[in-house]
């Protein structure tokens, strides 16, 4: 059953451990109510993918994920035919003597039976709907794939030449994410409701950390988030840490038995927070100054 208000959406998401603000809860509610795709943009690690997972969990829906990448084509998203099984089926027909000139059309038609169809994420979501289709990092795909996806989202159906048209009886909930490595076309944006997810403020990030990692003490959680927020304000890092890195760092510190953030334990656990050697050196120097005060 769909939530009947933005506050109900926020409550359901909160029940999964995902804490959102009023604006995000509202646009999520509207996407569900209006049956419109939801396009989420933001820096990596701000919780875009996690929101889709939380929506699916809160509504008890199967999550079907399409991970986009450079060079992805429609076939990767729709379906392929199970060629090895088709060959085995053809050999079985030959063994039973059913492949002769008169029966050849029937034999050829049997090769394209639905049992030999391997559904990829988009077709899978249409067939399993109600479901949630997560199109992750759509900005990595090219213009042609974006145009294909727009066509599918306009009709929620695909045509398989050998079988006919597959149309979702109930349109799936669609969430698209983008790290904005390139601008998406206006046509796709018009089809969607849009929301930019920014890094949370200090108090909300502490709340998120305490919700997702309750084993971390309140004092350590605040120290960790305060340090991360200060690091995010720097403009010399190759990749500023996201909320996901905040959670990993806090859990790493907790696993080592740290009760407070000090330079020694912070330096040993930076692999959970930053992923570039240059950033590691810069963060060590910054923490040295921050924790010395």
Secondary structure, 3 states (H helix, E strand, C coil): CCCCCHHHHHHHHHHCCCCCCHHHHHHHHHHHHHCCEEEEEECCCCCHHHHHHHHHHHCCCEEEEEECCCCCCHHHHCEEECHHHHHHHHHHHHHCCCCCCCCHHHHHHHCCCHHHEEECHHHHHHHHCCEEEEEECHHHCCHHHHHHHHHHHHHCEEEECCCEEEECCCCCEEEEEECCCCCCCHHHHHHEEEEEECCCCHHHHHHHHHHHCCCCCHHHHHHHHHHHHHHHCCCCCCCCCCHHHHHHHHHHHHHCCCCCCCHHHHHHCHHHCCCCHHHHHHHHHHHHHHHHC
